[in-house]
Amino acid sequence: MKRWLCLALVLMILTGAAPALAAETPYNWYEVFVYSFKDSDGDGIGDLQGLISKLDYIHDLGFRGLWLMPVMPSPSYHKYDVTDYLAVDPQYGDLDDLGALVTACRQRDIRLIVDLPLNHTSTLHPWFIRAVDMIKAGRTDDPALDYYRFTREPGPRDVNIPGTDWHYEEQFSGGGMPDLNLDNPLVRQEIRDIMAFWLLDCGVDGFRLDAVTSFYTGHDEKNIAFLRFLKNTAEELKPGSFLVGECWAGLEKIAEYYQSGIDSFFLFPASQAEGYVAGALRARRPAESYVRHLSRVLEAIPKGRLAPFLSNHDTGRAVGLVQGRQAPQRVKFAHALISLMGGLCFTYYGEEIGMAGAGPDPNKRLGMYWQEGDITSPPPGASQVEYPFPSVKEQLNDPDSLLNYIKKLNACRLALPAVALGETAFGPQTEDSCVLIRSHQGDTVVIAVNFSPSQTRQLRLPEHLSLIEALDTGSTPSSLEIQGEDSLITLLPYGIAFLR
């Protein structure tokens, strides 16, 4: 054991410790689609007041960070095509409701970030409407045109403006979302004003940055430079603002994007059905697979804060990706494995109760199942509505439920910051068991993991250890026994032990 701790120290010296996060930056995050979360006024659509009414629930689950999908006015249900960056969509409430949410989050020590789609606007945004009016009036030298990327020589990503020979660029085709010209100094000033509005006037704590590889599609260096502008702007406006980016790419490219200075990027290679966690669960040597993937991540991103997740609003839900409809223990263990990767772990609303959803995007964004009769209306276009596991109300009362497992998992991360923020070294490993060692600010936590779904495993560690907490997918806990100079850990199937 002492040799492992020495190895951990050596690795920290060689690779360099990760940069310290601001003390108030949480590492348990919860993603909410307001439309589908909680309805307070009976119209079947979630709203900010409904969200406020459930903040205690979010806090009690152990989440200290809250990310909202876009809340700005938009003609779509998903609201990624913004018509006004300085307002709240009336479906969700108004700026007073947003202020009440910010206040309620502060009272509960929850940091709040909002989605900021900057790659494009809606075709109904006043900027775009004015530009099209100028084109139709023949005033093509008007500065309004330079807010977007217009052309008379269309390419495959350009859309015709009816009645003219002009086209606009649209990377997300079919959505009425024209791309902004992010090179325009006037657009950059607008963006600065938008960020100031949300950070200073509204009081949010940062942003989730949408589609960061599409700012300048195919030009990573330009994307990284623009992200650096966003990070520097946020720090000038409100030091300590938290920015997390959606870089939907492979590990090497995500690592490259950390050069921008953005705090975190979502770890897409660990998510979804083909990701590291689901892949490890399917592997013949699951522990070896998991350790191999985690080692690659830490080698590629030795200093940046990871942002691992299993699913989000664009991907199939965890129940499907780990084939867990008839095996809730697999779903529990998958959540534990993503959490044990370290960093700032993000959980999509409803994953704590095993909600299902795949295929068209609306299927992945169904109403939160609070209890029978307390569910928002399905988003437009939803083709399948099902809830394979019990409601929040039922699971809260079941000590062995998925919800209570995730609550306990989050509590471990809150009580043991080293699990999320520590430098990683590896202890003994077999085909289906492994030991992770995390060290942070003088505290070292040993994490023993049994990947077997059916067999108990015993790990002998050459050191006197104390058991801090055990996580098991059933009701019987794993255990620790001291034998002479050794510690013998008995791990039940899918068992996890946290030790010092």
N, C-alpha and C positions, 0 to 999 in steps of 0.2 A: 504493500500500500504506500509506504513512504517513497518507494522508487517511483510509483506513478505520480505522486505529488511533485516530486523533483522534476519528472518529465514534463508535467504541466507547466511548471515555472520556466523550464528551458524553452518550451514552445512559445510561451508568451514573450520571452526575450527575443527569440529569433524572428517571430512574425510581427511583433509589435502589438501592443494591446489596442483593442478597438477604441475609437474616440468616445469619450464620455458623453452620454446623453444629458440634456438638461434634467435636473433633478425631478422636474414635474412631468417628464415624458413617460406615459404609461407603457406597459408592454403586454397588456391584455386588451385587445380592441374588438369592437362589435360593429358590424356593418348593418345599416338599416335602410331599407327601401320604404320611405315614409308612406307611399301610396298603399302599400300592402301590410303595414304594421298594425296600427290601431286607429279605429275610427271613433271620433268623439261626438260627432253631430248627426249620425244616422244616415249619411248619404252613401254609405258603403265604401268610401274611400278614406284611407288613413290620412291623418293630419298631424300638425305639430302639437296640438293640445292632447291628442291621443298618445303621442310619443312621450310627452311630459308625464302623463299619468302612469307610464310604465318605466320611468327612470329608476325607481326603487328596485324594480325587478332586475333591470340591467345591472345595477350596482350590486345587488345581492348575489348575482351570478359570478361576481368577481371581475367584471369589466370596468376599466378605468379610462378607456378611450372609446369615443363614439364617432363613427364615420357615417355621414348621411350622403346617399346618392343625391343627384342634383335637386335642389328645392326652388330654383329660379323659375319664373314664368316660361311656359313652353306649350306648344300645341299638341305634344305627344304625351303619352302616359309615362314614359321613362324620363323625359325632361332633359335629355342630353342635347336637344336643339333649342338653345336659349333665345328668348325674344327680349329679355331685359335682365342684364346682369346685376341690377341694383334693386331687386325686389324679390318677394316670395310669391310663388304661384298661388293664386286664390284658392285652388283646390286644397292646399295645405294650410292656409291661414294668411297672416300678414306679418309685417315687420314687428309688430307688438308681440305676436306669438313667438317669433324667433327670439326676441329679447327675453321673453319669459323662459324659453328653453335654455338660453345661455346662462341665465341666472340660476335656474334649477340645476344645471350641470355643475356650475361652480359650487353650489351648496353641497353637492355630493362628491366633489373631488373628481369629476369626470371631465376630461378634455374633449373638446368638440371640434371636428374638422368637417368641411363640406366639400363635395365634389365640385371641381372647377374645370369644365370643358372649354378649352381655349383653341383647339384645333379648328373649330367651326362654330357658326351660329345657326339659327333657323333662317329660312328664306323669309320669315315674317319679322325678322329683327329690323328695326328702323334703319340701321346702317345699310342693310342689303336693299331694303325697299327704296331708299334714296338713290343708291347706286343704279338700280335698274331704271328708275325714273329718269335719271340723267342720261343713261344709254338711249332710252326711247325718245328722249328730247333732243338727241344728237349732241349733247354736251359731254363728250367723252374725255375732255380734259379736266372734268370736275374732280377735286380731291377725293370725293366719295368713292370713286371707282378703285382707288388704290387701297381701300380697306380689304378688298378681296382679290382673288386671282382670276381676272377676266382675260379672255383671248378670243381672237377671230380665227385662230388656227387650232381647232380642238384636237385633243388627244383622247385616249381611252377613258380618262377620268374626268372629262369635261361634259357639262350638261348645257343644252341649248336654252337660251332665254326666248320664250315664244314671241314670234313676231319680229325677231332680229336675227342677225348673223353672228351674234355674240354668245359666248359660252362662259360658264364659271366652273372652277375646279371643285370637285367633290370626291374626297377620298372614301367617304362612307356612302356609297352610291345608293340611291333609292330612298334616302331619308330626308331630302330637302334640307341638307346641311352643308352649305357652301363653305369652303375653306377660307380662313382669314389669311391675309398677307402679313405674316408675323415679322417681315423685314421693315414694314412701314413704321417710322418713328411715332406717327400719330396713333397707330394701333398699340404700340408698346406703352405709350402714355395712357391710353384707355385701360390697358391691362393693369398698369400700376394703380390707376384710380379705382379699378374694380377690387384689387387686392386690399387697398387701403380701406375701402368701404366695409368689406367683410371682416378684416382683422381689427380695425380700429372702431368704426362706427357700430358694427354688429357685435364685435367681441369674440369671434370664433378664434380658435387656436392654430389654425392651419388649413391645409388643403390636400385633398387627394387629386392628383393630376392625371387627367384622362388621356389615354392614347398617346404617350410621349414619343413613340417611334413614328407617329404620323404628322408631327409638326412640319417636318421637311422629309417626306417619305423617301427612303432610300439614301438619306444623308445623315448618318449618325453623328458626325462631328457638329453639324448645324443644330441637331436636336440637343446635343449635350450643351452646346453654347447657350441655347435658348433656356434650357433648364437652369443653367448657372445664373442667367439673368433673373429668372423667377426666384431662385433661392436668395440671391443677393438683395433683390427687391423686398422679399418677405422679411429678411433680417434687418434691413434699414427701417422698415415700417414698424415691425414688432419683433424685437430680438427674442429668440427661443421659439419662433413659429415652427410647427412641424409640417413637413412636406413629404408625402409618399407618392411614388410614381407608378403608373401602370406601364411597365415595359414588358409587353407580352412577347417574350423571346427566350432563346436558350441561355444557359448559364453564362457563357463567355460574354455575350452581348450585355446582359444585365450587369455583369462585373464592370464592363467598360463604362456603362452609364453612371456608375457611382463616381466617376471623375467629375461629374457636374456639381457635386457638393450636396445634392438632394439627400435628405436624411435616410430614406429607405426606398427600396423598390420591391414590389411584390415578387416572391420567389415562385414564379410560375412553374419551373421544372419540378417542384415538389408537389404540385397540385394535380387534380383531375385524375382520370382513370389510368393514364399512362405515366403519372408522376412518380416521384421517388417513394412516397408512402404506400400508395396502392400497389406499386410494383414490388415493394418489399413484402407486402402481405401475400402476394402470389408466388414469391420466389421459393425455390427449394431450400435455399439457405437464407432465410429472411434477415437474420441479424447481420450476416456478412453483407448482404445487399444494402441494408440501411446504413451501416457504418461506411461502406464504400462511397455511397452517394453523399453522406454528410461530410466526409473527408474532402471530396471534390469541391463541395460548396465552400468549405472553410479555406481551402487552398486558393480558390478563385476570388473569394471576397474575404480576405483576412481582417480587414479593418472596418468595413461597412456594417451597419446594423441590418440584419436580415428581417424580412417581413413575410414569413411563411403563412400559408393558408391552404385549406383543403378545397374550398369551393367559393365562388362569389356569384354575383348576379348574371354573369355571362357564361357560367359553366354548369354542368350537371351537378346535382347535390351529392353530398358525401355518401348517403345511403346507397345510391346507385353505383358510385364509382368504386366502392369496396364490396359490392354485392352483399349488402347488409340487411336486406329486408327481413330475412329469416334468421339473422345472426347479429343481434344488437351488440354483442360483445365485440364483434369486428369493428363496428362503428365507433364504439368507445375507444378501442385501442388505436384506431386511426387518428382520432383527435389527440390522443396522448402522444403519438409519434410525431405529429406535426408540431405539437407544443414543445417536445423535447429537442427539436432542431435548434432551439434557442432564438433569440431576437424578439421582435415585436409581433406576436401571433394575432392574426385576424380571424374572427369567426363570423360567418354570415348568419343573419337572423334566421331563426327556425332550425338551424343545424343542431341546436341543443335539444330539440325534441324529435330529431330524425325526419324532418320534412323531406318530401321527394319532389323531383322535378328534373326533366331532361327534354331535349328537343328544342322547339321554338322558345325564344327568350321568355315570353310571358309565363311559360310553364315553370321556369326557374324562379319566378317572382310572385308566387301565390301568397294569399293572405295568411298571416300568422295565425296559428290554431291555438287561441287562448282557451277556449272551451266550446262545447257544443252551442252553436248559435252566435258565437262571438268570433267571427272571421270576416275580414273585408271581402268585397267582391273581387272575383278573379280579374286580372288585368285584361284589357282587350286583346284578343287573339289567343288566349289560353285554350289549348286543345285537350288538356288532361288535368283534372283536379282530383288529387287523392292525398290522403294522409295516413301512411302506413303505421304510424306509432301514435300513442295517446296524446291528448292535449297537454298544454302547460299545466292546467289545473290538476289533472290526474298525475302527471309526472312529478309535480312538486310534492305530492303526498306519497310517492313511492321511493323509498331510500335507495333502491337498486336501479332507478331509472337512468336513462342517458342524461337527462337534464342534471340530476344530482351528481352524476359522475363528472360532468364538465364543470359543475360548480366546485367540486372538490379539487379537480385538476387546476382550475384557476386559483383556488385558495393556496395550493402548493406553490405556484409561481409567485403569488403575492408575498407569501411568507419567506420564500427562498429566492431572492433576486438573482443569485448566482445561476439558477436554472435558466433564466432568460438572458442574462447579461454577461455571464461568465465566459472566460476563455475555456476551450475544450481540449481535453486529452482523453485518450482511450485506454481502458483497462482490459482485463481478460475478455476473450470473445470465443464463442463456439458458433456452430451453424445457426442456432436459434436462441442465443442469449448474448448479451454484451453488457459492458460497464462503461458509462460515460463519467468523466470527472470534470466538474465545472468550478472554476475559481474566480472570485470577484471580490475586490476590496477586502482581502484578508480572509474571506470565508470560502471554504471548499466543500462542495456537496458531491457525494458519490451517488450515481443513479444506476441501479441494476434493473435490467429489462429482460423478461422472458417472452419471446416471440411465438412460442408454441401455443396453438389454440386449445390443446387437449392435454398436454403433459406438464406435470410439475417439474421444475428444475431447481437444483441446488448449486449455489455458487460459493466457493470458499475463498475468502479474501484475507490476506496475511496481515491483518491489523485489527485492533479492537475498534469496532464501529458502534454507533448508536443509531437505532431506527427512528427517523423523524416522522415519516408517513409512508403508508403503503397504498397503492392504487390497484384495485382488482376489479375485473369485470363482473364478478359474482359477489356474493355477500360474505365469503370467508376471506380474511386478510392473509397476505403473505407474512412471514415471520423471520426473526433473527435470533440466532443462538450463538453464544460465545463458547468456543472450544479451545481452551489453552490460549495460544497467542493468535488464533484465527477467529474470524467471524463467518459463520455459516448462514447464508441467506437462503430461505426456502421461498421460491416464487411460484405461485399458482399460475395456471394458464393465463397468458396475457397479463401477467403480474408485473408491477413496477414498484421498486422500493427506493426511497430517498434516505440517504444515510450521511452521518458525519463520522 
